[in-house]
Amino acid sequence: MDGSKKRKKNKQQQENNDIVYSESQPEDFGHLAILYPSFRSFVHPSPPHMRLTIDWTDFNAIRQLTCVLLHRRHTLTWWIPGGQLCPTVPNRSNYIHWLEHLLSSNIIPGTISSDSKVRGFDIGTGASCIYPLLGASLHGWSFVGSDVTDVAIEWAEKNVSSNPHISNLIEIRRVQDNNAPPCVEVEDLVNSDQIALCKKTDMEVAPLPLDLHACENKSYRGPPILVGVVRDDEKFDFCMCNPPFFESLEEAGLNPKTACGGTSREMVCPGGERAFITRIIEDSTQLKQHFRWFTSMVGKKSNLKYLVSKLWGVGVSIVKTTEFVQGRTYQWGLAWSFLPPVQKSSISLSNKKNTSFTLEGLQRQHGAINVLESVKSYFSSYGLSCSLNTSSFTVDVFQQIPGTLLVKGSLQDKDSPLSGAFSVIFQKLEEALRSKFCTKSL
Ligand SMILES: C[S@@+](CC[C@H](N)C(=O)[O-])C[C@H]1O[C@@H](n2cnc3c(N)ncnc32)[C@H](O)[C@@H]1O
């Protein structure tokens, strides 16, 4: 998709009230090269259109880009030593934006601290300390950032102290690792994608059947993650994690979507992300009262499905997922809580032109077609049409994952007499469809 198409799609998503967690345009490298002489030598024209770009296989170029983007967009001073995992700024910012959205959504009761300041825990903050730096500079959140390696602790502390305007918000905490394996460097990995538009789709997720056999022999055997690291008197609004994704060095090296270097300690853990996040889930059952939200990035969709099932099995009250797209790379955000969800407030009138909701926990026999049929008969029972009719509105139904459908409504004419009542009608439709199709509604 070319830039203009992406921008158009992005605009369309915003008009449709989808939340787009990204800068609206890729950065202009020519402009950055003028502003930052240190970046200039990495920028070159690329055929066939001779657009200015960098060599995405060159760790030094990517590190320099991250450095100048953090300075330009967030006034942050930042560096990491060669070979450490180099974060891409849009990708990491998207996780922060998603958290911001979760925290402000009031799905569960409000902030934990009495002064309503948000406090987060970044599991495996890395040498880059990227999430605490972004969260503190964008939103004034305070953080504990944990890690296990000497180089991560040393450089995370350096990156914090290089930014005195936020350094009082970030504590770097070493996790004691008594069985540390020898550190093996992974060759720099190839970043195949330019920084580009990122989109997300929020979903609440219902229970799925749990395939226990799929997780045999994948239990986590590493240093503590949350239990034993979080102190008895500590409370956080959220924890976040970009886990070691891979099960082996070979898997890390073979993955063409992976970028920006990374040592084995950063990228690999026995059992991969599935085992690592499973441990976070287990820890969360012991730390229910210490966190409002537990969250993690997930790199494989099959793991996402497994982890969602696992979560329902340990008695969480809510699960949310989101999709992050950067170029051709897909990742997912997974969030859960043990706090009881706040009841939805009473219906309010608004002039929204587009609205949507998800239906979760649909039984196998109920697909998009059945739901669409029910939508039609629901409206026709009130003498309304939701077919393509300019005086009326459209309803679309999409499958997100098996068992979860997204229902979207768009008012065709915002001056229609329906406009004030459109969202009310849609909320009524949601209630009707939930009671007809969903095995579990939150
Ligand atoms: C994929 S890197 C993420 C680094 C950084 N957060 C980022 O997004 O670029 C995973 C990090 O987790 C750290 N780590 C591994 N096991 C850990 C544990 N038990 N507790 C805390 N950090 C851990 C690694 O040292 C590494 O820095």
The ligand as an ORCA input file, in Angstrom:
! r2SCAN-3c Opt
* xyz 0 1
  C      12.646     -8.369     24.190
  S      13.594     -7.545     25.404
  C      12.635     -6.051     25.636
  C      13.481     -4.839     25.942
  C      12.685     -3.514     25.899
  N      11.603     -3.535     26.850
  C      12.145     -3.284     24.500
  O      10.926     -3.335     24.325
  O      12.930     -3.030     23.596
  C      13.248     -8.522     26.827
  C      13.973     -8.037     28.084
  O      13.543     -8.839     29.175
  C      14.662     -9.062     30.018
  N      14.321    -10.196     30.888
  C      14.393    -11.527     30.625
  N      13.947    -12.210     31.684
  C      13.557    -11.311     32.625
  C      13.007    -11.384     33.942
  N      12.762    -12.569     34.523
  N      12.745    -10.235     34.598
  C      12.995     -9.037     34.031
  N      13.525     -8.905     32.807
  C      13.795    -10.022     32.107
  C      15.815     -9.254     29.044
  O      17.064     -9.058     29.673
  C      15.484     -8.172     28.019
  O      16.079     -6.949     28.353
*
